[in-house]
Amino acid sequence: MNKDVEKVIDLYYLGETTSQKVVSKIQSFKLITEDVYCEYFKMTNVCKECNSKMNYTGFKNGFVCSTECRKNQREKNKNYGRIFDDLTLDEQKSLILKNVTKQNFISRKFLKDNNLTEKYCYDLINGTMNCSYCNEESKFINWCNGYSNKCNSNKCSKYQRKIRTEYTNLLRYNVKNVSESKVIIEKKLETFKKNYNVDNISQLKSTKEKIRATNEKIGKWKSRDQISDISIYYKYSLFKHGFKFNVLTTEQEKSLLNTKSVYNNRTNKQGCVRDHLLSRRYGFENNIPSWIISHPANCEIVQHSENLSRASRKEGDNLITLEQLLIRISFYEKYK
């Protein structure tokens, strides 16, 4: 083989074919004939697939077989992925590891030829990884980084924030919820008393008006124009102390509540309810302040059936008078 021709081929593969000295000595690649090409690459012009003679197209593209042979080769490449499935698990793992570069990247060509994904190959070698919070499968990043320690679901994200918040609160205040911290409660009380002269900001009229305006806007509450005066009075005359025994609670009431328990529309229709000794209607008609009607001293524990029979009572059917109720309230406040 001509030394100049061999030098041109070497320089071509080194990326130096633009050298003016070499190109001026020979006219480009026209001197590289079929025999020179076979001699340099130590190959023949016979196709390994169909055993027929191939056509020489020049130095850059080399030998090309017939169109039918090339179609058959493309079909084989399409079905190449099936060969991977036929391998055993150990063979698949070894084949994957062979196609991992020194920089720890998996060959894209290998994935494309075998119709595989990075996640599938990673799971085959290292296995899957679950989220440390919700124990669901974590998000896969890539072959190099593997799985994330956390998943990205909204439910899990809320849970993660909750755990982090509780952990921070435990470190700072020794409680999971900040509202339970004595330090925070004292700070709130100091701020409310200093700025608003109340224990709770919800006691302010401005705050109550804002709450009402918001609830009226979203349709949760009716406006004051739509609510009658008696409905408002009835609302503020309800008991706020719950089913708690006090100095005025009789033994009969205690035993009745212990045996019948609290009334429930579904589970306990024979249960007990709280009734007003001095009715709310009487209080409204006689302009009695609502706090007197809702006072624990005006409460009596009775069965629900008895309370229904009292619903139709008139003004003179009250169980006690206003004077008696005031005496009960003063006694309650003194010995509670």
C-alpha positions, 0 to 999 in steps of 0.5 A, spaced: 500 500 500 502 507 498 505 510 504 501 517 502 495 513 502 495 510 508 497 516 512 491 519 509 487 514 512 490 515 519 489 522 519 482 521 517 481 517 523 485 522 527 480 528 525 486 531 521 484 530 513 484 538 512 492 538 512 493 541 506 500 538 505 497 531 505 491 533 500 496 536 495 500 530 494 493 526 493 487 528 490 482 527 496 480 519 497 480 517 490 486 513 490 483 509 496 480 504 491 476 497 493 483 493 494 486 499 498 480 499 503 480 491 504 487 491 505 487 497 510 481 494 514 483 487 513 476 485 510 473 482 504 467 485 500 463 479 502 457 480 506 456 476 512 449 476 513 447 474 505 454 471 503 454 476 497 458 481 494 458 488 496 458 494 492 464 499 494 461 506 495 468 510 496 472 511 502 467 514 507 461 509 507 465 503 505 462 497 502 454 497 502 450 490 501 443 490 497 437 493 499 433 487 501 439 485 506 439 492 509 432 491 510 433 484 514 438 487 518 433 493 520 428 488 522 433 484 526 435 490 530 428 492 531 427 485 534 433 485 538 430 487 545 426 480 545 433 477 546 434 481 552 428 478 555 430 471 553 436 472 558 436 469 565 436 474 571 444 474 572 445 475 564 441 481 564 444 484 570 451 483 567 449 485 560 447 492 564 453 493 568 457 492 561 454 498 558 455 502 564 461 507 562 466 509 567 463 516 569 457 511 571 452 513 565 448 507 562 449 507 554 443 510 551 444 506 545 443 500 549 437 502 552 434 504 545 436 497 542 433 493 548 427 498 549 429 499 556 429 505 561 434 507 566 429 506 572 428 498 570 435 497 569 436 500 576 431 496 579 434 490 576 441 491 579 439 495 586 432 494 587 426 499 588 426 504 594 420 506 598 419 513 601 421 514 608 415 518 610 409 514 607 412 507 605 410 508 598 415 508 592 419 514 591 421 518 585 426 515 581 431 521 579 436 517 574 441 512 574 447 516 577 442 518 583 437 513 584 431 514 588 429 520 592 428 519 599 421 522 599 416 522 594 412 528 591 405 526 593 401 532 596 398 527 601 406 525 603 408 533 602 403 535 608 405 529 612 412 531 611 411 538 613 407 536 619 413 532 622 418 537 621 414 542 624 412 537 630 420 536 631 422 543 631 416 545 636 419 539 640 426 542 640 424 549 641 418 549 646 418 541 648 411 540 645 408 538 638 403 543 638 405 551 639 398 553 641 400 548 647 406 551 649 406 555 656 411 560 653 407 562 647 400 562 651 403 567 656 406 571 650 399 571 646 395 574 653 401 579 654 400 582 647 392 581 647 392 585 654 397 590 652 394 592 645 387 590 646 385 589 653 382 582 652 384 575 654 383 573 647 382 577 640 376 573 638 372 577 644 373 584 640 367 587 637 371 588 630 373 581 630 366 578 631 364 583 625 369 581 621 368 573 622 360 575 621 362 579 614 366 573 612 361 567 614 355 572 610 359 573 604 360 565 603 353 564 605 355 560 611 351 565 616 344 569 614 345 576 615 342 580 621 336 583 616 334 576 615 335 573 622 329 575 627 330 578 634 328 572 638 332 567 634 338 572 636 336 572 643 335 564 643 342 563 640 345 567 646 341 564 651 343 557 650 347 553 655 355 554 654 357 550 660 356 543 658 353 537 662 357 539 668 355 538 675 355 544 680 353 545 687 345 546 685 345 539 681 341 534 685 342 527 686 336 525 682 339 529 676 346 526 677 343 518 677 338 520 671 344 522 667 349 516 669 343 511 667 340 514 661 346 518 659 346 524 654 341 524 648 343 522 641 338 523 635 341 516 632 344 512 638 340 514 644 333 517 644 331 516 651 337 520 653 338 526 657 338 534 655 339 540 659 332 544 660 331 552 662 327 552 668 326 560 666 324 559 659 327 563 653 321 566 651 319 568 657 326 572 658 325 575 651 318 577 652 320 580 659 327 583 656 331 579 661 339 579 659 341 573 655 346 571 660 341 570 666 337 565 662 344 561 659 347 561 666 348 554 669 343 556 675 338 556 670 339 549 668 336 542 669 337 535 667 331 532 664 329 526 659 328 528 652 321 526 652 319 530 658 323 536 655 318 535 649 312 536 653 315 542 656 315 545 649 308 548 649 308 551 656 306 558 657 308 564 661 306 562 667 308 555 667 315 556 668 318 552 673 321 558 677 320 565 678 325 571 676 327 572 683 328 565 685 333 564 679 337 570 681 337 567 688 340 561 685 345 565 681 348 568 687 348 562 691 352 559 685 357 564 684 358 564 692 359 556 692 361 554 685 
